[in-house]
Amino acid sequence: MAGGNSTADSDFHCSDEFVAAFRKSMRGQVWRVNAMLLTDVVLAGVIVAMGAYGQRYRHHPFTRFVFLGATTLFLPIVSYVVSSTDSKSKNYSNVPWVFGPEVFGHFDGLVAKCKGEFHSVATVTWAFLVQIVVINTSTVVAADDREGRNIPPPYELFVQGVWTFYLGASSIAQKHVYFPRDLLLLFVEFSPSALICFKIVFKLYAFRNAQRSFALGRNPHLVSGYSQQLQQVEEGSPHGEPPVGDGQHVHVHVPPPPLMVMGEEVIQVEKQPQGYVVKDVKNMVTVDRVWRLDDTLLAVPRPLLLKDLCLSFALFKLLRCRFARYKLGNAGSKGVTTDFFWGLLMKDGEHVRIFRLIADEVSFVHDYYYSSLPICYAKRWLHIWSLCISLLSLGYCIVAACLLGLAICMTDWEDIVKTTQMECLYWCWGDYVVSHTKLESFGRVYFVAVLLFLIVTLVMISEIRDIGSYICSNWTKVGLVCWYVNHTSWQHFVPVQKWVALLLRCRCKLMKHWNEKMGQCSVLVLQPRTVTPLGLLRRVLRLPDKERSVRVSPAVKACIIDALRSHKSTGASLRRSRVHENFPGAYNSKGTSDAILTWHIATCILEARHPCQHDQEQEQGSPPAVSDDRITAVHLSRYCTYLVAWYPELLPDDVAWSKSVYKAVKKDAGRALAARRAAPGTPEAEYKQLLKLLGENSRHEVLRDGARLATELVEYFTAAGEGDEATWKLLAGFWSEMILYAAPSKNEKGHLEAVARGGELITLLWALLFHAGIVSRGETAATPAGTV
C-alpha cells in the first residue's frame, strides 16, 4: 500500500518514537486481553467445579461468595475480551484528526489496522463451551412444594448464550466470509449456541413434566395417601406379629410390603379431601411383585442386589414424604412395612446388606435433590433424548478437536510457534507524505489454542460423564427391573435377558455418593501430624480434614446392628447407654455432647494404655493384633467427637452450646498436655502420665471426668479378673448405643445437607431408624411411635 497519496515518498520512514509508542500500546492491549482471558479461565474452573461438586460445601459462606463472584464476573470479562479484539477496537492512530484535513499535512502520525480473527473466534467458542459445561453440571429439581427444593433450569445461561452469540456475530459481521475456511470457523464458533438452546429447552420441558408427574414432583403426596390406604387394609386383615428373636433366629416370616417402586403414571388416581387415593394398581410395580420375580430370569450374578435396589427406591420415596412432612400411615409406625424391615434387621449376618440398602436409598436422595438426572425419567424416552443431545455435543467436540488437530498437522511447528494473536499493518504520515506499509505481530496464538483445546476436553468429559450416569445409574437399573416385571412375555426371550443383564452389570463409581467413610476427630492429640498447606487452608476455611477419616468396617456395622437388636429384643427405649448404670459417679454430664467428650477422653486414655501392634508380625493362627471391639470403640468415639466439632446440628444438644463445650475442652486439653513428654516409655507409663496431667493441670470438668472414668474402667475390670477385651467390648457397646441414641432427629434439613456433602454415617442411621419405626429417642423399639 502506497498510502493513497500521489506524493508518497518511498524514502519516508516512521520515526522510532512513533513505532515504539505503537508497539508499547499494542503489546499492552494483548497482555491485558490475555490476563483477562486467563482470569476468565480461573473463573470458569471455579464455576464448573462448584457446579459439579459444590453442593458439598455450598452452605459455607466463603464458597457462596466465591461462586457468586465467579458467575457475576465471567460474562463481562468475556465481553471485554471479544470487544477488545474486534476490527474497530484493534485499529490504532495517533494522528490528531481534530484539526481537520486542511491542516493535516502539518502533523506527523502513525496509523495501524490490526486483525486477529482466530483470537476472537476462539474466545467466543470458548465462552459457549464453558456455558455448556455449566448446564451439564447444574442442578434441576422438581419437588413437592412442601419439600421447598424446586430448582428450575438455569434460564440465565440462555440469556448469556444469546449475548455471547451477539458478540460473535458482531465480530463476524465486520469481515468478509470466504469458503471453505471461514465457513468451518463459523461452524466451530456458533454450533455450541445451538447446543445450548437444545439443552436448556430440553431441561425446561423435562422439568415441567417432572413437576406434574406423580412419579416425581407429586410423588410424596401420592405415597402419603397410598400408605394410609395400606394401613387401612392391614388393620382389616390379620398379619404376622413383628419378628423377634435373639439375633440368631427369626420366629415369624413377614412378606415384603406392596410399597410403590414405579408405575405411578399408569395407575388411576383420584383426589379426595384427605389426599390422593389409588383406584387401580394393576400396572404399578411394587416391592412384593419384584420379590416374587424368579432369580433365574434376571440372569445376573447376585440378583438379590437388584431386588434390594428396588426396595431402596421404594424406601427413598417414603423418606421424601418425611422431608415434605407428609403423614405416613404405613412407615414410621407399627405395620407390615416396619415389620418387614425389622425382619431384615433381625437376620444374623445381614449388617453389610442393611447398610448397603440404606446407602442406596441415600444415593437416590442425593440424585434427586442435587442433580438433574431424575427429571429425565418424568416421561418415557426423555432420557433417550438427553443421551442424543449429549451425543451431538460429544460429536461436535470430536469434530472441533479434529479440525484443530488437522490445522496443527498441516502447519509446520515453527509456523505454529510464530503464529500470533494479532497482526497489524501500519504506516506513517508526515509533510503530505505517506510511508510504505509494514507488518508487526503481537502475542502468540497457541495461548488461546491451548485454552480452547482444554475446554473442548472438559466438555467431552462432562458429556461422557452424563452418558455414563444415564447408562449405569441406579435409576436406569430400577426402571429396567420394573419393565422386566411388567413384560412377562419377554422374560423368557434369551436376547432380551442378555441385554438386560448387560445393562444391569454396569457399574460407575461416580454414582456412588457415600464412600463408606466416617470423619475422625480427637481432643487429645497425642501424636500431632505435620501441617500441610492443604490442611492449613481447610483449617482457615473451617472445613473438616478429609485425611482424618476411616472406612466404616464391617465390625462397626455389625456392632451397631447388634445394639439395635438388643433394644428390639428387650423392648428398651433408645437412651445414651445402659453402661451408665455401672459407673454412676464417673461423670456428671449435662447433655449428649459433654457425655460424648467424657467417654471419648476415657477411650483415648485406654487406647494409649493398650496401643495397636500394627508393626508386629503375627504368627499363623494367632488372634489379630486389633480386635473388632477395639476398632469399633475407637472409630465411633472419634466419629462422635467429629460430629460435636463439625456438625453438632446432627446431635440432640443445642448447637451453640455443643460448639462452646468442644472449644473449651479442646483448649484445656492442649494446655494440660503441654508438659507431656514425647516418649514416656512403656504404654503403662504413658497411661499414668496422661492421668496425672489431666488430673492436675485440667480445669474443665469434662477432662477430669474422662480421666476418672478411665481409672474406674481399669479398676472395675481388674477387680473382676477380666482382660482388656472385656473393656473394649463394653466401650464398643457404649459407642454403638450412643450413636443410635443421637441418630433420631427432626432436623431433616441438617441431614439433607449431610447428604449433599456425600453422606454421613449418622444420616444413614437416621434413615434406618425411621424405617424401623423409631423417629425420636423416647420411643421403644418394640412399640414404635406413630407417624411423622
C-alpha positions in Angstrom: 0.0 0.0 0.0 1.4 3.4 -1.0 -0.9 5.3 1.2 -3.4 6.6 -1.3 -1.5 9.8 -1.8 0.2 10.8 -5.1 3.0 12.5 -3.2 4.1 9.3 -1.4 7.9 9.1 -0.9 9.4 5.7 -0.7 12.3 7.1 1.4 10.0 8.4 4.1 10.0 6.2 7.2 8.2 6.2 10.5 10.0 7.7 13.4 11.4 5.4 16.1 9.3 7.3 18.7 6.1 6.6 16.9 6.9 2.9 16.3 8.0 2.5 20.0 4.7 4.1 21.2 2.7 1.9 18.8 4.4 -1.3 19.9 4.0 -0.4 23.6 0.3 0.3 23.1 -0.5 -2.9 21.2 1.6 -5.2 23.5 -0.2 -3.7 26.5 -3.5 -4.4 24.9 -2.6 -8.0 24.1 -1.3 -8.5 27.7 -4.5 -7.1 29.1 -6.6 -9.3 26.9 -4.6 -12.4 27.8 -4.7 -11.5 31.5 -8.4 -11.1 31.4 -8.8 -14.3 29.4 -6.6 -16.2 32.0 -8.8 -14.7 34.8 -11.9 -16.0 33.0 -10.3 -19.4 32.7 -9.9 -19.5 36.5 -13.5 -18.2 37.0 -14.7 -20.9 34.6 -12.9 -23.6 36.6 -14.5 -22.3 39.8 -18.0 -22.3 38.2 -17.6 -25.8 36.7 -16.0 -27.3 39.9 -18.6 -25.9 42.2 -21.4 -26.8 39.8 -20.3 -30.4 39.8 -19.2 -30.8 43.4 -20.0 -27.5 45.1 -23.2 -28.9 46.8 -20.9 -30.5 49.3 -19.8 -27.1 50.6 -22.4 -24.7 49.2 -23.6 -24.0 52.7 -20.3 -22.4 53.6 -20.3 -18.6 53.3 -16.9 -18.4 51.7 -18.0 -20.9 49.0 -21.1 -19.0 48.3 -19.1 -15.8 48.0 -16.6 -17.3 45.5 -19.3 -18.9 43.4 -21.4 -15.7 43.2 -18.3 -13.6 42.3 -17.3 -16.1 39.6 -20.7 -16.2 37.9 -21.0 -12.4 38.1 -17.7 -11.6 36.5 -17.4 -14.3 33.9 -19.6 -12.9 31.1 -18.4 -9.2 31.5 -14.8 -10.4 31.1 -15.7 -12.4 28.0 -17.4 -9.3 26.6 -14.3 -7.2 27.2 -12.0 -9.8 25.6 -14.2 -10.2 22.5 -14.8 -6.4 22.1 -11.1 -5.7 22.6 -10.2 -7.9 19.6 -12.8 -6.8 17.1 -11.8 -4.9 13.9 -12.8 -1.5 15.3 -11.0 -1.6 18.7 -7.9 -3.1 17.1 -7.2 0.0 15.0 -4.6 2.4 16.1 -3.9 6.0 15.3 -2.0 8.9 16.9 -2.8 11.4 14.2 -4.7 14.5 15.6 -7.7 14.5 13.3 -9.4 17.1 15.4 -7.7 19.8 13.4 -9.3 18.9 10.2 -7.9 17.7 6.8 -7.0 21.2 5.8 -4.1 21.3 8.3 -3.4 17.6 8.2 -0.1 18.0 6.4 1.5 20.0 9.2 1.4 16.9 11.6 3.1 13.6 11.8 1.5 10.4 12.9 1.2 6.6 12.7 -1.9 4.7 11.7 -2.4 0.9 12.0 -5.1 -1.6 11.1 -4.9 -4.9 13.0 -6.7 -8.2 12.8 -6.9 -11.3 14.9 -9.6 -13.4 13.6 -8.7 -16.7 15.2 -8.4 -15.0 18.6 -12.0 -13.6 18.5 -13.4 -16.9 17.2 -11.6 -18.9 19.8 -12.8 -16.6 22.6 -16.4 -16.8 21.6 -16.3 -20.6 21.1 -14.5 -21.0 24.5 -17.3 -18.9 26.2 -20.0 -21.1 24.6 -18.3 -24.3 25.7 -18.0 -23.1 29.3 -21.7 -22.5 29.3 -22.4 -26.0 28.0 -20.3 -27.5 30.9 -22.2 -25.3 33.4 -25.5 -26.5 32.0 -24.3 -30.1 32.3 -23.3 -29.7 35.9 -26.3 -27.6 37.0 -28.9 -28.9 39.4 -32.5 -29.1 38.4 -35.0 -30.3 41.0 -38.8 -30.9 40.5 -40.0 -31.4 44.0 -43.2 -31.1 46.0 -44.0 -27.6 47.2 -43.7 -28.8 50.8 -40.2 -30.0 50.2 -39.0 -26.5 49.3 -36.4 -27.7 46.8 -37.8 -26.7 43.4 -34.9 -25.6 41.3 -35.7 -24.7 37.7 -33.2 -24.9 34.8 -30.7 -22.0 34.7 -32.5 -19.5 32.5 -29.8 -17.0 32.9 -27.5 -19.3 30.9 -29.9 -18.9 27.9 -29.5 -15.1 28.2 -25.8 -15.4 28.5 -25.8 -17.6 25.4 -27.8 -15.0 23.4 -25.3 -12.3 24.5 -22.3 -14.4 23.6 -23.9 -15.1 20.2 -24.3 -11.4 19.7 -20.7 -10.8 20.5 -19.6 -13.5 18.0 -22.0 -12.2 15.3 -20.9 -8.6 15.7 -17.2 -9.6 15.2 -18.0 -11.8 12.2 -20.2 -9.1 10.6 -17.2 -6.8 10.2 -15.3 -9.1 7.9 -15.8 -11.0 4.6 -16.6 -14.7 4.8 -14.7 -16.9 2.4 -15.5 -20.5 1.6 -14.5 -23.0 2.9 -12.1 -21.9 5.6 -14.3 -19.2 7.2 -17.4 -21.4 7.0 -15.6 -24.0 9.1 -14.7 -21.3 11.6 -18.4 -20.3 11.7 -19.4 -23.9 12.3 -16.9 -24.2 15.2 -17.9 -20.8 16.6 -21.7 -21.0 16.5 -22.7 -24.7 16.8 -22.3 -24.6 20.6 -25.0 -21.9 20.7 -27.5 -24.3 19.1 -26.5 -27.0 21.6 -27.1 -24.5 24.5 -30.6 -23.9 23.2 -31.3 -27.6 22.8 -30.1 -28.4 26.3 -32.0 -25.6 28.1 -35.2 -26.2 26.2 -34.9 -29.9 26.9 -34.3 -29.4 30.6 -37.2 -26.9 30.8 -39.5 -29.4 29.1 -38.4 -32.3 31.4 -38.7 -30.0 34.5 -42.2 -29.0 33.7 -43.2 -32.6 33.1 -41.5 -33.7 36.3 -43.3 -31.1 38.3 -46.7 -32.5 37.2 -45.6 -36.2 37.4 -47.0 -38.5 40.1 -43.7 -40.4 39.9 -41.5 -37.3 40.7 -42.9 -33.9 41.6 -46.2 -35.0 43.2 -44.9 -38.3 44.4 -44.8 -37.6 48.2 -48.4 -36.6 48.3 -49.4 -39.7 46.4 -47.2 -42.0 48.5 -48.7 -40.5 51.7 -52.2 -41.3 50.6 -51.3 -44.7 49.4 -49.6 -45.6 52.7 -52.7 -44.7 54.6 -54.7 -47.0 52.2 -52.3 -49.8 53.0 -52.7 -49.2 56.7 -56.5 -49.4 56.5 -56.2 -52.7 54.6 -53.7 -54.1 57.2 -56.0 -53.1 60.0 -58.8 -55.1 58.4 -56.7 -58.2 57.7 -54.5 -60.1 60.2 -50.8 -60.4 59.6 -48.0 -62.0 61.5 -46.5 -60.5 64.6 -43.3 -58.5 64.3 -40.3 -60.8 64.1 -38.5 -61.0 67.4 -35.6 -63.1 68.5 -32.2 -63.1 70.0 -30.3 -62.2 66.8 -29.8 -65.9 65.9 -33.3 -66.9 64.7 -36.3 -65.1 63.3 -39.5 -66.6 64.6 -42.1 -65.1 62.2 -41.6 -64.5 58.5 -43.1 -61.2 57.2 -43.8 -61.0 53.5 -42.5 -57.9 51.6 -44.9 -55.0 51.6 -46.6 -53.6 48.5 -44.6 -50.4 48.5 -44.5 -48.3 45.3 -41.5 -48.8 43.2 -42.5 -47.4 39.7 -45.6 -47.1 37.5 -47.4 -44.2 39.2 -48.1 -42.6 35.8 -50.2 -45.5 34.6 -52.4 -46.1 37.6 -55.8 -44.5 38.3 -55.6 -41.8 40.9 -58.4 -39.9 42.5 -58.0 -36.7 44.5 -60.1 -36.6 47.7 -60.2 -34.2 50.7 -57.7 -36.4 52.6 -55.3 -36.6 49.6 -54.8 -38.9 46.7 -56.4 -42.3 46.5 -55.1 -45.1 44.2 -58.0 -46.8 42.4 -56.1 -49.4 40.3 -52.7 -50.8 40.9 -52.7 -53.3 38.1 -49.7 -51.9 36.2 -47.9 -50.5 39.2 -44.7 -52.3 40.2 -44.5 -52.9 43.9 -41.8 -54.4 46.2 -43.8 -57.6 46.7 -44.0 -58.1 42.9 -40.2 -57.6 42.5 -39.6 -60.1 45.4 -41.6 -62.7 43.6 -39.6 -62.4 40.4 -37.7 -65.6 39.6 -34.0 -65.1 40.3 -33.0 -67.1 37.2 -34.8 -64.7 34.9 -32.5 -61.8 35.6 -29.5 -63.8 34.5 -27.1 -61.7 36.6 -24.9 -62.5 39.5 -26.5 -62.0 42.9 -30.0 -60.9 41.7 -30.9 -60.2 45.4 -28.9 -56.9 44.9 -31.3 -55.8 42.3 -34.3 -56.6 44.5 -32.7 -54.7 47.3 -32.1 -51.8 44.9 -35.8 -51.7 44.2 -36.6 -51.8 47.9 -34.1 -48.9 48.4 -36.0 -47.0 45.7 -39.3 -47.6 47.5 -37.8 -46.5 50.9 -36.4 -43.4 49.2 -40.0 -42.4 48.3 -41.0 -42.8 51.9 -38.1 -40.7 53.0 -39.2 -38.0 50.6 -42.5 -37.9 52.5 -40.6 -37.2 55.7 -38.7 -34.4 54.1 -42.0 -33.0 52.9 -43.6 -33.6 56.3 -46.5 -35.6 55.0 -48.3 -38.0 57.3 -47.5 -41.7 56.6 -49.8 -44.4 57.6 -47.5 -47.4 57.0 -44.0 -46.1 57.6 -42.8 -44.9 60.9 -45.5 -46.9 62.7 -46.3 -50.4 63.5 -47.3 -52.1 60.3 -46.2 -54.6 57.6 -43.5 -52.2 56.3 -41.9 -51.8 59.7 -42.3 -55.5 60.5 -40.6 -56.4 57.2 -37.7 -54.1 57.8 -37.3 -55.5 61.3 -37.3 -58.9 59.8 -34.2 -57.9 57.8 -32.6 -56.4 60.8 -33.1 -59.5 63.0 -31.4 -61.8 60.4 -28.0 -62.8 61.6 -25.1 -61.7 59.3 -27.1 -59.2 57.3 -25.4 -56.0 58.6 -23.5 -55.3 55.4 -26.6 -55.8 53.3 -28.7 -53.5 55.5 -26.1 -50.7 55.3 -25.9 -51.1 51.5 -29.7 -50.9 51.4 -29.8 -47.6 53.2 -26.7 -46.3 51.3 -28.5 -46.9 48.0 -31.6 -45.1 49.4 -29.5 -42.1 50.4 -27.9 -42.1 47.0 -31.3 -41.8 45.4 -31.9 -38.8 47.8 -28.7 -37.2 46.6 -29.5 -37.7 42.9 -33.0 -36.3 43.3 -32.1 -33.1 45.3 -28.6 -32.4 44.0 -28.6 -33.3 40.3 -30.7 -33.0 37.1 -30.7 -36.8 36.4 -34.1 -37.7 37.9 -36.2 -35.2 35.8 -35.3 -37.1 32.7 -37.4 -40.0 34.0 -40.6 -38.0 34.1 -41.7 -39.5 30.7 -40.6 -42.4 28.7 -37.8 -41.8 26.2 -36.8 -38.5 27.8 -33.6 -39.9 29.0 -33.1 -41.2 25.4 -33.4 -37.7 24.1 -31.0 -36.5 26.7 -28.5 -39.1 25.5 -29.0 -38.0 21.9 -28.2 -34.3 22.8 -25.2 -35.4 24.7 -24.0 -37.4 21.8 -24.5 -34.4 19.5 -22.4 -32.3 21.9 -19.8 -35.0 22.0 -19.8 -35.3 18.2 -19.2 -31.5 17.9 -16.3 -31.7 20.3 -14.7 -34.5 18.3 -15.2 -32.6 15.0 -13.8 -29.4 16.6 -10.8 -31.3 18.1 -10.2 -33.0 14.7 -10.3 -29.7 12.8 -7.9 -28.1 15.4 -5.6 -31.2 15.2 -5.8 -31.1 11.3 -4.8 -27.5 11.3 -1.9 -28.2 13.5 -0.8 -31.2 11.5 -0.9 -29.2 8.2 1.3 -26.5 9.7 5.0 -26.6 10.5 5.8 -26.4 14.2 7.9 -23.4 13.6 5.0 -21.6 11.9 2.7 -22.6 14.8 5.1 -21.1 17.3 5.4 -18.0 15.2 1.7 -17.6 14.6 0.5 -14.6 16.5 -2.7 -13.4 18.1 -2.7 -10.1 16.3 -1.2 -8.8 13.1 -1.0 -5.1 12.5 -0.4 -3.3 9.2 0.9 0.2 9.9 2.2 3.3 8.0 3.1 6.9 8.8 2.1 10.3 7.5 4.2 13.4 7.6 4.5 16.5 5.4 1.9 15.3 2.9 4.0 12.1 2.5 2.8 8.5 3.3 5.4 5.8 4.1 5.3 2.2 2.9 3.3 -0.2 5.0 4.9 -2.5 7.4 3.7 -5.6 9.2 4.0 -6.1 13.0 2.8 -9.1 15.0 1.9 -9.4 18.7 1.2 -12.3 21.1 1.2 -16.0 20.4 -1.9 -17.8 19.2 -1.1 -21.1 20.9 -2.0 -19.4 24.2 -5.7 -19.2 23.1 -5.5 -22.5 21.2 -4.4 -24.4 24.4 -7.3 -22.9 26.4 -9.7 -23.8 23.6 -8.4 -27.4 23.5 -8.7 -27.7 27.3 -12.3 -26.6 27.4 -13.2 -28.9 24.5 -11.7 -31.7 26.5 -13.6 -30.6 29.6 -16.9 -30.6 27.6 -16.2 -34.1 26.3 -15.5 -35.3 29.9 -18.8 -33.8 31.1 -20.8 -35.3 28.3 -19.2 -38.8 28.8 -19.9 -38.4 32.5 -23.6 -37.7 31.7 -23.9 -40.6 29.3 -22.3 -42.9 31.7 -24.5 -41.7 34.6 -27.6 -42.5 32.5 -26.4 -45.9 31.5 -25.0 -47.0 34.8 -27.5 -45.1 37.0 -29.4 -47.0 39.7 -32.5 -45.2 38.3 -32.0 -46.9 35.0 -31.5 -50.3 36.7 -34.7 -49.9 38.7 -36.5 -48.9 35.6 -35.2 -52.0 33.7 -36.2 -54.3 36.5 -39.7 -52.8 36.6 -40.0 -53.1 32.8 -38.9 -56.7 33.2 -41.6 -57.3 35.8 -44.4 -55.8 33.7 -43.4 -57.5 30.4 -43.7 -61.2 31.3 -43.8 -62.2 27.6 -40.2 -61.0 27.2 -38.8 -62.7 30.3 -38.0 -65.9 28.6 -36.6 -64.3 25.4 -32.9 -65.0 25.6 -31.6 -62.0 23.7 -33.6 -59.7 25.9 -32.3 -61.4 29.0 -28.7 -60.9 27.8 -29.2 -57.2 27.0 -31.0 -56.6 30.3 -28.3 -58.5 32.2 -25.5 -56.5 30.4 -27.0 -53.2 31.4 -27.7 -54.3 35.0 -24.0 -55.3 35.4 -22.8 -51.7 34.6 -21.1 -50.0 37.5 -20.0 -46.4 37.8 -18.0 -45.2 40.8 -19.2 -41.6 40.1 -22.8 -42.7 41.0 -21.7 -43.9 44.5 -22.1 -40.9 46.7 -21.3 -42.3 50.1 -17.7 -43.6 50.2 -18.3 -45.6 53.4 -16.0 -43.4 55.4 -16.5 -41.5 58.7 -14.6 -38.5 59.9 -12.3 -38.7 62.9 -11.5 -36.1 65.5 -9.9 -36.1 68.9 -9.5 -33.6 71.7 -6.4 -35.5 73.0 -3.9 -35.2 70.2 -1.1 -37.5 71.4 0.7 -37.7 68.0 0.5 -34.4 66.1 0.8 -34.6 62.4 2.7 -32.3 60.1 0.6 -29.4 58.9 0.3 -29.4 55.1 -0.7 -26.3 53.0 -4.0 -28.0 52.1 -4.7 -28.9 55.7 -3.9 -25.3 56.7 -6.3 -23.9 54.0 -9.0 -26.3 55.2 -8.4 -25.1 58.8 -8.7 -21.4 57.7 -11.9 -22.1 55.9 -13.1 -24.2 58.8 -13.6 -27.4 56.8 -13.1 -30.9 58.2 -9.8 -32.5 57.5 -10.7 -35.3 55.0 -7.4 -37.1 55.7 -8.7 -37.8 59.2 -11.3 -40.3 58.0 -11.5 -44.1 58.2 -13.6 -46.7 56.4 -16.7 -47.9 58.2 -15.6 -51.5 58.8 -18.0 -54.5 58.9 -17.2 -54.8 62.6 -18.6 -51.3 63.2 -21.7 -52.1 61.2 -22.3 -55.4 63.0 -21.9 -53.8 66.4 -24.4 -51.1 65.6 -27.0 -53.6 64.3 -26.4 -55.8 67.3 -27.1 -52.9 69.7 -30.3 -52.1 67.8 -31.4 -55.7 68.0 -30.8 -55.7 71.8 -33.2 -52.8 72.1 -35.7 -54.7 70.0 -35.4 -57.9 72.0 -35.7 -56.2 75.4 -38.2 -53.5 74.4 -35.9 -50.9 75.9 -36.1 -47.3 74.6 -33.2 -45.7 72.9 -31.1 -43.9 75.5 -27.5 -42.9 75.8 -26.4 -46.2 77.2 -27.1 -48.7 79.9 -23.4 -48.7 80.7 -24.0 -45.6 82.7 -25.7 -47.7 85.4 -22.4 -49.4 86.2 -20.4 -46.2 86.6 -22.8 -43.6 88.2 -20.0 -41.5 89.7 -17.7 -41.3 86.7 -19.1 -38.1 85.4 -21.9 -35.6 85.7 -22.9 -34.9 82.1 -25.4 -32.3 81.3 -26.1 -33.3 77.8 -25.1 -35.6 74.9 -22.1 -33.6 73.7 -20.3 -33.5 77.0 -21.1 -37.2 77.6 -19.5 -37.9 74.2 -16.4 -35.9 75.1 -16.1 -37.5 78.5 -16.2 -41.1 77.2 -14.0 -40.1 74.3 -11.3 -38.9 76.6 -11.6 -42.2 78.6 -11.4 -44.1 75.3 -8.3 -42.2 74.2 -6.6 -42.8 77.6 -7.3 -46.6 77.4 -6.1 -46.5 73.8 -2.7 -45.1 75.0 -2.6 -47.8 77.6 -3.1 -50.5 75.0 -1.5 -49.3 71.8 -2.1 -51.1 68.5 0.6 -53.5 67.4 0.3 -52.9 63.7 4.0 -53.4 63.1 4.4 -56.7 64.8 4.2 -59.8 62.7 1.6 -62.3 63.8 2.1 -66.0 64.0 -0.1 -68.2 62.0 -3.3 -68.9 63.8 -2.8 -66.2 66.4 -5.6 -63.7 67.1 -5.4 -60.3 65.3 -3.4 -57.5 66.9 -6.5 -55.2 66.9 -9.9 -56.7 67.9 -13.1 -55.8 66.3 -14.4 -54.3 69.6 -11.4 -52.0 69.9 -11.8 -50.9 66.2 -15.5 -50.2 66.8 -14.9 -48.3 70.1 -12.0 -46.1 68.8 -13.6 -45.3 65.4 -17.1 -44.5 66.8 -15.5 -42.5 69.7 -13.6 -40.3 67.3 -16.6 -40.1 64.9 -18.9 -38.9 67.6 -16.3 -36.3 68.6 -16.1 -35.3 64.9 -19.8 -34.6 65.0 -19.5 -32.5 68.1 -16.7 -30.5 66.5 -18.0 -30.0 62.9 -21.7 -30.9 62.7 -23.3 -30.5 66.1 -26.7 -29.8 64.4 -27.0 -33.5 63.9 -26.8 -34.2 67.6 -29.6 -33.7 70.3 -28.0 -30.7 72.1 -28.1 -27.0 71.3 -25.6 -26.2 68.5 -24.1 -23.1 70.2 -23.7 -25.0 73.5 -22.1 -28.0 71.8 -19.6 -25.8 70.0 -18.7 -23.9 73.1 -18.1 -27.1 75.1 -15.9 -28.6 72.4 -13.8 -25.5 72.1 -13.4 -25.2 75.8 -12.4 -28.8 76.3 -10.1 -28.8 73.3 -8.3 -25.7 74.6 -8.0 -27.0 78.1 -6.7 -30.4 76.8 -4.0 -28.7 74.8 -2.9 -26.6 77.8 -3.0 -29.7 80.1 -0.9 -31.8 77.8 1.7 -29.1 77.1 4.1 -30.6 79.7 3.7 -34.1 78.3 6.9 -36.0 77.5 7.2 -37.1 73.9 8.4 -40.6 74.8 7.4 -41.6 78.3 8.5 -45.2 77.8 6.1 -48.1 78.2 2.4 -47.8 77.5 1.6 -48.1 81.2 3.9 -45.1 81.8 2.1 -43.2 79.1 -1.3 -44.1 80.7 -0.2 -42.9 84.2 1.3 -39.7 82.7 -2.0 -38.8 81.0 -4.0 -39.4 84.2 -1.6 -37.2 86.1 -1.6 -34.4 83.6 -5.3 -34.4 83.2 -5.9 -34.7 86.9 -3.5 -31.9 87.9 -3.5 -29.5 85.0 -7.0 -29.6 83.6 -9.7 -27.1 84.6 -12.7 -28.3 82.7 -14.8 -30.8 84.4 -15.2 -32.9 81.3 -11.4 -33.6 81.2 -11.4 -34.6 84.9 -14.5 -36.8 84.5 -12.9 -38.5 81.5 -9.7 -39.3 83.4 -11.7 -40.5 86.4 -13.9 -42.7 84.1 -10.8 -44.3 82.5 -9.5 -45.1 86.0 -12.8 -46.6 87.1 -13.0 -48.8 84.0 -9.5 -50.2 84.6 -10.2 -50.8 88.3 -13.6 -52.4 87.6 -12.3 -55.0 85.1 -9.1 -55.6 87.0 -11.1 -56.4 90.1 -13.4 -58.6 88.1 -10.4 -60.5 86.8 -11.3 -59.8 83.2 -8.9 -58.8 80.5 -8.6 -55.8 78.2 -11.0 -57.4 75.7 -13.9 -57.0 78.2 -13.1 -53.3 78.5 -13.2 -52.8 74.7 -16.3 -54.9 74.4 -18.0 -52.6 76.9 -16.8 -49.5 75.1 -17.9 -50.8 71.7 -21.3 -51.4 73.1 -21.5 -48.0 74.7 -20.5 -46.1 71.5 -22.9 -48.2 69.4 -25.7 -47.3 71.7 -24.6 -43.7 71.9 -24.7 -43.1 68.1 -28.1 -44.9 67.9 -29.3 -42.6 70.7 -28.1 -39.5 68.8 -29.3 -40.5 65.4 -33.2 -39.9 65.6 -33.8 -36.3 64.9 -36.4 -33.9 63.4 -33.7 -31.9 61.7 -34.4 -33.1 58.2 -32.6 -30.0 56.8 -29.4 -30.9 58.6 -29.4 -34.5 57.3 -30.3 -33.3 53.8 -27.2 -31.0 53.9 -25.2 -34.0 55.1 -26.4 -36.0 52.0 -25.2 -33.1 49.9 -21.7 -33.4 51.4 -21.6 -37.0 50.4 -23.4 -38.6 53.3 -22.7 -39.2 57.0 -22.9 -42.4 59.0 -25.3 -40.8 61.4 -27.6 -39.9 58.4 -27.7 -43.5 57.3 -28.7 -44.5 60.9 -31.3 -41.7 61.0 -32.9 -43.2 57.8 -32.5 -46.7 59.1 -34.3 -45.9 62.4 -37.0 -44.1 60.6 -37.9 -47.2 58.6 -37.6 -49.3 61.7 -40.3 -47.1 63.3 -38.1 -45.1 65.6 -38.4 -41.3 65.0 -37.4 -40.0 68.4 -35.2 -41.0 71.4 -38.1 -41.7 73.8 -39.7 -44.4 71.7 -39.2 -48.1 72.4 -38.0 -50.3 69.6 -40.7 -52.8 70.2 -43.6 -50.3 70.1 -42.5 -47.5 67.8 -44.4 -44.3 67.9 -46.8 -43.0 65.3 -46.3 -41.3 62.1 -44.3 -38.3 61.1 
